[in-house]
Amino acid sequence: VLQQAGRNPSQKTVNKYWTSQTTSLNFDDFCTILKQEKPATKTELLEAFGKLDTDNTGYILHDELYQVLTMRGERMSRDEVSCILKQGDFNCGGKLDYNK
């Protein structure tokens, strides 16, 4: 439901609200979570992509992004990454202009 509301919570974030003692959440609980878990801003996203762009070219290679998403931090599944990468506008050289 959080994803449908434009959020992309990590497992850590989900675990913060859904513990072993949680049996249900109501609409008010959901609204409270949405208020607390703000979506990333454009500036935050550009900064994150900029850290991956080690050559400072304004582009990230498809393969580099795939590797980061599946091998670092909270690792995503191949299906999750494929879904994300399909939405990216990669040019014929396999590069994503992350400023777009």
Kinemage of the C-alpha trace (Angstrom):
@kinemage 1
@onewidth
@group {chain A} dominant
@subgroup {mainchain}
@vectorlist {calphas} color= white
{ca val a 1} P 0.000 0.000 0.000
{ca leu a 2} L 2.899 2.358 0.719
{ca gln a 3} L 4.239 1.750 -2.777
{ca gln a 4} L 0.848 2.590 -4.262
{ca ala a 5} L 1.000 5.862 -2.322
{ca gly a 6} L 4.273 6.787 -4.048
{ca arg a 7} L 6.664 5.537 -1.381
{ca asn a 8} L 9.341 2.891 -1.729
{ca pro a 9} L 9.897 1.697 1.827
{ca ser a 10} L 12.874 -0.436 2.717
{ca gln a 11} L 12.382 -3.594 4.729
{ca lys a 12} L 13.809 -1.686 7.703
{ca thr a 13} L 11.064 0.933 7.355
{ca val a 14} L 8.346 -1.708 7.046
{ca asn a 15} L 9.710 -3.491 10.125
{ca lys a 16} L 9.536 -0.233 12.075
{ca tyr a 17} L 5.741 -0.196 11.701
{ca trp a 18} L 4.952 -3.903 11.353
{ca thr a 19} L 6.466 -5.732 14.309
{ca ser a 20} L 5.868 -9.249 15.596
{ca gln a 21} L 3.168 -7.784 17.875
{ca thr a 22} L 1.317 -6.039 15.020
{ca thr a 23} L -1.823 -7.793 13.853
{ca ser a 24} L -3.396 -5.026 11.770
{ca leu a 25} L -3.150 -1.387 10.767
{ca asn a 26} L -6.150 0.835 10.196
{ca phe a 27} L -6.514 3.785 7.846
{ca asp a 28} L -5.483 6.291 10.530
{ca asp a 29} L -2.309 4.268 11.169
{ca phe a 30} L -1.593 4.311 7.448
{ca cys a 31} L -2.055 8.099 7.254
{ca thr a 32} L 0.306 8.566 10.204
{ca ile a 33} L 2.942 6.433 8.472
{ca leu a 34} L 2.580 8.457 5.251
{ca lys a 35} L 3.118 11.686 7.175
{ca gln a 36} L 6.237 10.306 8.873
{ca glu a 37} L 7.778 8.631 5.816
{ca lys a 38} L 8.171 11.413 3.281
{ca pro a 39} L 9.114 10.528 -0.307
{ca ala a 40} L 12.632 11.357 -1.423
{ca thr a 41} L 13.029 14.821 -2.886
{ca lys a 42} L 14.459 15.423 -6.343
{ca thr a 43} L 17.578 16.892 -4.727
{ca glu a 44} L 18.078 13.783 -2.577
{ca leu a 45} L 17.661 11.506 -5.596
{ca leu a 46} L 20.110 13.515 -7.711
{ca glu a 47} L 22.621 13.433 -4.872
{ca ala a 48} L 22.279 9.650 -4.563
{ca phe a 49} L 22.711 9.127 -8.306
{ca gly a 50} L 25.643 11.537 -8.280
{ca lys a 51} L 27.446 9.299 -5.805
{ca leu a 52} L 27.115 6.411 -8.260
{ca asp a 53} L 28.398 8.559 -11.123
{ca thr a 54} L 32.093 8.252 -10.267
{ca asp a 55} L 33.173 9.856 -13.578
{ca asn a 56} L 30.843 12.822 -13.012
{ca thr a 57} L 29.379 12.499 -16.523
{ca gly a 58} L 25.690 12.819 -15.621
{ca tyr a 59} L 25.104 9.202 -16.628
{ca ile a 60} L 24.959 5.838 -14.894
{ca leu a 61} L 25.467 2.642 -16.846
{ca his a 62} L 22.629 0.113 -16.827
{ca asp a 63} L 24.963 -2.608 -15.553
{ca glu a 64} L 26.345 -0.388 -12.771
{ca leu a 65} L 22.880 0.491 -11.510
{ca tyr a 66} L 21.827 -3.154 -11.657
{ca gln a 67} L 24.868 -4.169 -9.631
{ca val a 68} L 24.321 -1.479 -6.991
{ca leu a 69} L 20.664 -2.391 -6.531
{ca thr a 70} L 21.322 -6.121 -6.226
{ca met a 71} L 24.645 -6.153 -4.360
{ca arg a 72} L 24.703 -3.213 -1.913
{ca gly a 73} L 22.678 -2.169 1.105
{ca glu a 74} L 19.239 -3.704 1.269
{ca arg a 75} L 19.556 -5.880 -1.805
{ca met a 76} L 16.685 -5.955 -4.246
{ca ser a 77} L 15.573 -9.055 -6.120
{ca arg a 78} L 16.232 -9.394 -9.849
{ca asp a 79} L 12.507 -8.956 -10.516
{ca glu a 80} L 12.353 -5.739 -8.462
{ca val a 81} L 15.381 -4.322 -10.267
{ca ser a 82} L 14.072 -5.353 -13.690
{ca cys a 83} L 10.823 -3.518 -12.963
{ca ile a 84} L 12.731 -0.366 -11.986
{ca leu a 85} L 15.124 -0.541 -14.926
{ca lys a 86} L 12.257 -0.914 -17.409
{ca gln a 87} L 11.029 2.495 -16.267
{ca gly a 88} L 14.433 4.098 -16.834
{ca asp a 89} L 15.214 5.925 -20.052
{ca phe a 90} L 18.485 4.217 -21.003
{ca asn a 91} L 20.041 5.380 -24.272
{ca cys a 92} L 21.412 2.986 -26.894
{ca gly a 93} L 24.774 2.925 -25.046
{ca gly a 94} L 23.088 1.554 -21.924
{ca lys a 95} L 23.408 4.862 -20.081
{ca leu a 96} L 20.801 6.531 -17.884
{ca asp a 97} L 20.748 10.339 -17.815
{ca tyr a 98} L 19.715 10.620 -14.182
{ca asn a 99} L 18.963 14.332 -14.442
{ca lys a 100} L 15.977 13.466 -16.639
